[in-house]
Amino acid sequence: MKNMKSEVFSWLKAILFALMIVFICQQFLFTPVTVKGESMEPTYENDDRIVVAKIGKPERFDMVVFYAPDAEENYIKG
């Protein structure tokens, strides 16, 4: 019984550690974004899901996702 509790505790620690890494990566490195609208067709279509890097400088021909304060939503432009 003690061996099973140790096994369960070990799994819980591993799962919590993995969730913490996912949370940190999503907050500071990458974030998922869903495209809404047809303004970026044919590159991105409505309801496409993309992962956006939050680090690095944009270069020519990069797609950029930015927050639009007047519309309270994110825009994607290329």
N, C-alpha and C positions, 0 to 999 in steps of 0.2 A: 504493500500500500504506500509506503514511504517513497519507494522508487517511482511509482506512478505520479505522486504529487510533485516530485522533483522534475519529472518529464514534462508535466503540464506547465509548471512554473517556467521551465526552460523555453517551451514553445511560446508562452505569453510574453516573455522578455524579448524573444526574437521578433515576434509580430509587432510589439510596441516599438521596438527599435526601427523596424522597416517602415512603419507608419510615420515615425518621426522624420526619417530621411525623406520620405515622399512629401511630407508637409513642408520641410525646409526647401526642397528642390522646387516645389510648386510656388512657394512664396518669393524665392529669390532668383531662381535660374530659369525655369520654364513654366508655362501655363497653357492649359487647353483653351481654345477659342472656337466658338461656333459661328460660321459666317451666316449673316442674315441679309437677304436681299440679293439682287442680281447685278449690282454695280461693278463687280469684279469678274463677270463672265467673259471669256471662257476659262480664265485661270482658276477661279474659285466659283462654285455654284452655290445656290441657296442651301443651307443646312450642311455644308461641308464642315468637317471638324479638322482643325489644324493645331499644331503645338508651336507656340511662340517663344523664342529665346529672349530673356530679359537682360542679357548681358551682351556687350559688344557694341560697336558703332555701326550704324546703318551705312551701307555702301550703295553705289549706283545700281539700280535695277532691283534692289531689295524690296520686299513687301513690308510695310510698316503698319502696326496696329497701335492706335492711340486713343486716349480717352477724350471725348468731346463734351466739355462741360455744359455747352448750351443744349445738348440733346440727352445728357445723362446716359450715354452708352459709348461703346467702343466703335471706332471706324477702322477699316482696313483699306489701305491705298498702296498702289505700286508705282 
